[in-house]
Amino acid sequence: MASNKKWLYMGIGVIIGLILLSVNAWVALAVIVLAIAVPTGAYMMLDPSQRRRAREIRRRRQLGR
């Protein structure tokens, strides 16, 4: 998943969670936790070599190569 999309989905989940806070606090908390946990879980499921490659790609993007 592209880095920008990952942050977009996480942000949308948190915003929806905050909107649901006025309806039900437990549902809102669950949505916020899922919005943060899903991208983190996807990253943790990668092999060490895939994580290393993802870090290298991220670093190259930051350096502008």
DSSP file (Angstrom, degrees, kcal/mol; ACC not computed):
  #  RESIDUE AA STRUCTURE BP1 BP2  ACC     N-H-->O    O-->H-N    N-H-->O    O-->H-N    TCO  KAPPA ALPHA  PHI   PSI    X-CA   Y-CA   Z-CA
    1    1 A M              0   0    0      0, 0.0     5,-0.0     0, 0.0     0, 0.0   0.000 360.0 360.0 360.0 136.1    0.0    0.0    0.0
    2    2 A A     >  -     0   0    0      1,-0.1     4,-2.3     4,-0.0     5,-0.2  -0.309 360.0-121.8 -64.1 147.8    1.3    3.4   -0.9
    3    3 A S  H  > S+     0   0    0      1,-0.2     4,-2.0     2,-0.2     5,-0.2   0.888 111.1  51.3 -60.4 -41.1    2.5    5.5    2.0
    4    4 A N  H  > S+     0   0    0      1,-0.2     4,-2.1     2,-0.2    -1,-0.2   0.903 110.4  48.6 -65.4 -40.0    0.1    8.3    1.2
    5    5 A K  H  > S+     0   0    0      2,-0.2     4,-2.9     1,-0.2     5,-0.2   0.885 107.9  55.5 -66.4 -37.5   -2.9    6.0    1.0
    6    6 A K  H  X S+     0   0    0     -4,-2.3     4,-2.1     1,-0.2    -2,-0.2   0.936 111.5  43.0 -60.4 -46.6   -2.0    4.4    4.3
    7    7 A W  H  X S+     0   0    0     -4,-2.0     4,-2.5     2,-0.2    -1,-0.2   0.860 112.6  54.6 -67.7 -34.8   -2.0    7.8    6.1
    8    8 A L  H  X S+     0   0    0     -4,-2.1     4,-2.6     2,-0.2    -2,-0.2   0.945 110.0  45.0 -63.5 -48.1   -5.2    8.7    4.3
    9    9 A Y  H  X S+     0   0    0     -4,-2.9     4,-2.3     1,-0.2    -2,-0.2   0.893 113.9  50.1 -63.4 -39.8   -7.1    5.6    5.4
   10   10 A M  H  X S+     0   0    0     -4,-2.1     4,-2.1    -5,-0.2    -1,-0.2   0.921 112.0  47.8 -65.1 -42.6   -5.8    6.0    9.0
   11   11 A G  H  X S+     0   0    0     -4,-2.5     4,-2.5     2,-0.2    -2,-0.2   0.899 110.8  50.7 -64.7 -41.1   -6.9    9.7    9.0
   12   12 A I  H  X S+     0   0    0     -4,-2.6     4,-2.7     1,-0.2     5,-0.2   0.910 110.0  51.0 -63.1 -41.5  -10.3    8.9    7.6
   13   13 A G  H  X S+     0   0    0     -4,-2.3     4,-2.3     1,-0.2    -2,-0.2   0.904 111.1  47.3 -62.5 -41.4  -10.8    6.2   10.3
   14   14 A V  H  X S+     0   0    0     -4,-2.1     4,-2.4     2,-0.2    -2,-0.2   0.913 112.3  49.7 -67.6 -41.4   -9.8    8.6   13.1
   15   15 A I  H  X S+     0   0    0     -4,-2.5     4,-2.1     2,-0.2    -2,-0.2   0.927 112.1  47.5 -63.0 -44.3  -12.1   11.3   11.7
   16   16 A I  H  X S+     0   0    0     -4,-2.7     4,-2.5     1,-0.2    -1,-0.2   0.903 110.9  53.0 -62.5 -39.8  -15.0    8.8   11.5
   17   17 A G  H  X S+     0   0    0     -4,-2.3     4,-0.8    -5,-0.2    -2,-0.2   0.899 108.6  49.0 -61.4 -40.8  -14.2    7.7   15.0
   18   18 A L  H  < S+     0   0    0     -4,-2.4     4,-0.4     2,-0.2     3,-0.3   0.871 110.8  50.3 -67.8 -35.7  -14.3   11.2   16.3
   19   19 A I  H >< S+     0   0    0     -4,-2.1     3,-1.2     1,-0.2     4,-0.3   0.913 109.7  50.9 -66.1 -41.5  -17.7   11.8   14.6
   20   20 A L  H >X S+     0   0    0     -4,-2.5     4,-2.8     1,-0.2     3,-1.1   0.660  89.3  82.9 -70.2 -14.6  -19.0    8.6   16.1
   21   21 A L  T 3< S+     0   0    0     -4,-0.8    -1,-0.2     1,-0.3    -2,-0.2   0.836  87.8  54.2 -58.3 -31.8  -17.9    9.8   19.5
   22   22 A S  T <4 S+     0   0    0     -3,-1.2    -1,-0.3    -4,-0.4    -2,-0.2   0.757 115.2  40.2 -73.6 -22.5  -21.1   11.9   19.8
   23   23 A V  T <4 S-     0   0    0     -3,-1.1     2,-0.3    -4,-0.3    -2,-0.2   0.932 135.3 -11.1 -88.6 -57.1  -23.1    8.7   19.1
   24   24 A N     X  -     0   0    0     -4,-2.8     4,-2.0     1,-0.1    -1,-0.3  -0.941  51.5-151.8-151.7 121.9  -21.3    6.0   21.1
   25   25 A A  H  > S+     0   0    0     -2,-0.3     4,-2.4     1,-0.2     5,-0.2   0.855  97.1  52.8 -65.6 -36.7  -17.9    6.3   22.8
   26   26 A W  H  > S+     0   0    0      2,-0.2     4,-2.1     1,-0.2    -1,-0.2   0.889 110.0  47.4 -69.4 -38.4  -17.1    2.6   22.6
   27   27 A V  H  > S+     0   0    0      2,-0.2     4,-2.3     1,-0.2    -1,-0.2   0.913 112.5  50.5 -66.6 -41.9  -17.8    2.4   18.8
   28   28 A A  H  X S+     0   0    0     -4,-2.0     4,-2.3    -8,-0.3    -2,-0.2   0.919 110.3  49.0 -61.8 -44.0  -15.7    5.5   18.3
   29   29 A L  H  X S+     0   0    0     -4,-2.4     4,-2.5     1,-0.2    -1,-0.2   0.899 110.4  51.3 -62.9 -40.7  -12.9    4.0   20.3
   30   30 A A  H  X S+     0   0    0     -4,-2.1     4,-2.4     2,-0.2    -2,-0.2   0.905 110.1  49.0 -63.6 -41.8  -13.1    0.8   18.3
   31   31 A V  H  X S+     0   0    0     -4,-2.3     4,-2.3     2,-0.2    -2,-0.2   0.911 112.3  48.0 -65.5 -42.3  -13.0    2.6   15.0
   32   32 A I  H  X S+     0   0    0     -4,-2.3     4,-1.4     2,-0.2    -2,-0.2   0.919 112.2  48.8 -65.1 -43.4  -10.0    4.7   16.0
   33   33 A V  H  X S+     0   0    0     -4,-2.5     4,-2.7     1,-0.2     3,-0.2   0.912 112.7  48.1 -63.4 -42.3   -8.1    1.6   17.3
   34   34 A L  H  X S+     0   0    0     -4,-2.4     4,-2.3     1,-0.2    -1,-0.2   0.886 106.7  56.8 -65.0 -38.4   -8.8   -0.3   14.0
   35   35 A A  H  < S+     0   0    0     -4,-2.3    -1,-0.2     1,-0.2    -2,-0.2   0.824 116.8  35.7 -63.3 -30.6   -7.7    2.7   11.9
   36   36 A I  H  X S+     0   0    0     -4,-1.4     4,-1.1    -3,-0.2    -2,-0.2   0.822 117.8  51.2 -88.9 -35.0   -4.3    2.6   13.7
   37   37 A A  H  X S+     0   0    0     -4,-2.7     4,-3.0    -5,-0.2     5,-0.2   0.830  99.1  62.2 -76.4 -33.3   -4.0   -1.2   14.1
   38   38 A V  H  X S+     0   0    0     -4,-2.3     4,-2.2     2,-0.2     5,-0.2   0.951 108.2  40.0 -64.4 -51.2   -4.7   -2.3   10.5
   39   39 A P  H  > S+     0   0    0      0, 0.0     4,-2.0     0, 0.0    -1,-0.2   0.884 117.6  51.0 -64.2 -34.7   -1.7   -0.5    8.8
   40   40 A T  H  X S+     0   0    0     -4,-1.1     4,-2.2     2,-0.2    -2,-0.2   0.919 110.9  48.0 -66.2 -43.4    0.5   -1.5   11.8
   41   41 A G  H  X S+     0   0    0     -4,-3.0     4,-1.2     1,-0.2    -1,-0.2   0.881 109.4  53.1 -64.0 -38.4   -0.5   -5.1   11.5
   42   42 A A  H  < S+     0   0    0     -4,-2.2     4,-0.3    -5,-0.2     3,-0.2   0.902 110.5  47.4 -64.0 -40.4    0.1   -5.1    7.8
   43   43 A Y  H >< S+     0   0    0     -4,-2.0     3,-1.3     1,-0.2    -2,-0.2   0.899 109.7  53.0 -66.5 -40.5    3.6   -3.8    8.3
   44   44 A M  H 3< S+     0   0    0     -4,-2.2    -1,-0.2     1,-0.3    -2,-0.2   0.732 100.2  62.9 -69.3 -20.8    4.3   -6.4   11.0
   45   45 A M  T 3< S+     0   0    0     -4,-1.2    -1,-0.3    -3,-0.2    -2,-0.2   0.593  83.7 101.5 -79.0 -10.1    3.2   -9.2    8.7
   46   46 A L  S <  S-     0   0    0     -3,-1.3    -3,-0.0    -4,-0.3     0, 0.0  -0.405  80.6-110.3 -72.8 151.0    6.1   -8.4    6.3
   47   47 A D     >  -     0   0    0      1,-0.1     4,-2.4    -2,-0.1     5,-0.2  -0.358  33.9-105.5 -69.2 160.0    9.2  -10.5    6.3
   48   48 A P  H  > S+     0   0    0      0, 0.0     4,-2.3     0, 0.0     5,-0.2   0.876 123.0  51.6 -57.0 -37.0   12.4   -8.9    7.7
   49   49 A S  H  > S+     0   0    0      2,-0.2     4,-2.2     1,-0.2     5,-0.1   0.880 109.8  49.1 -68.0 -36.2   13.7   -8.5    4.1
   50   50 A Q  H  > S+     0   0    0      2,-0.2     4,-2.3     1,-0.2    -1,-0.2   0.879 110.8  50.1 -70.1 -36.9   10.5   -6.9    3.0
   51   51 A R  H  X S+     0   0    0     -4,-2.4     4,-2.5     2,-0.2    -2,-0.2   0.917 110.3  50.5 -64.1 -42.7   10.6   -4.5    5.9
   52   52 A R  H  X S+     0   0    0     -4,-2.3     4,-2.3     1,-0.2    -2,-0.2   0.922 111.2  48.4 -60.8 -44.3   14.2   -3.6    5.0
   53   53 A R  H  X S+     0   0    0     -4,-2.2     4,-2.4     1,-0.2    -1,-0.2   0.904 110.6  51.0 -63.3 -41.9   13.2   -3.0    1.4
   54   54 A A  H  X S+     0   0    0     -4,-2.3     4,-2.4     1,-0.2    -1,-0.2   0.901 110.5  49.4 -63.2 -40.5   10.2   -0.8    2.5
   55   55 A R  H  X S+     0   0    0     -4,-2.5     4,-2.5     2,-0.2    -2,-0.2   0.900 110.7  50.3 -64.8 -40.2   12.5    1.3    4.8
   56   56 A E  H  X S+     0   0    0     -4,-2.3     4,-2.4     2,-0.2    -2,-0.2   0.914 111.3  47.8 -64.5 -42.6   15.0    1.7    1.9
   57   57 A I  H  X S+     0   0    0     -4,-2.4     4,-2.1     2,-0.2    -2,-0.2   0.921 112.5  49.3 -63.6 -43.5   12.3    2.9   -0.5
   58   58 A R  H  X S+     0   0    0     -4,-2.4     4,-1.9     1,-0.2    -2,-0.2   0.911 111.3  49.5 -61.3 -43.2   11.0    5.3    2.1
   59   59 A R  H  X S+     0   0    0     -4,-2.5     4,-1.9     1,-0.2    -2,-0.2   0.900 109.4  51.7 -64.4 -41.3   14.5    6.7    2.8
   60   60 A R  H  X>S+     0   0    0     -4,-2.4     5,-2.2     1,-0.2     4,-1.0   0.884 108.6  51.5 -62.4 -38.5   15.1    7.1   -1.0
   61   61 A R  H  <5S+     0   0    0     -4,-2.1     3,-0.4     1,-0.2    -1,-0.2   0.896 109.3  50.1 -64.7 -39.2   11.8    9.1   -1.3
   62   62 A Q  H  <5S+     0   0    0     -4,-1.9    -1,-0.2     1,-0.2    -2,-0.2   0.851 111.1  48.7 -68.7 -33.4   12.8   11.3    1.6
   63   63 A L  H  <5S-     0   0    0     -4,-1.9    -1,-0.2    -5,-0.1    -2,-0.2   0.644 112.7-121.6 -79.9 -14.0   16.2   12.0    0.0
   64   64 A G  T  <5       0   0    0     -4,-1.0    -3,-0.2    -3,-0.4    -2,-0.1   0.772 360.0 360.0  81.1  27.2   14.5   12.8   -3.3
   65   65 A R      <       0   0    0     -5,-2.2    -4,-0.2     0, 0.0    -5,-0.1   0.451 360.0 360.0 -86.1 360.0   16.4   10.1   -5.4
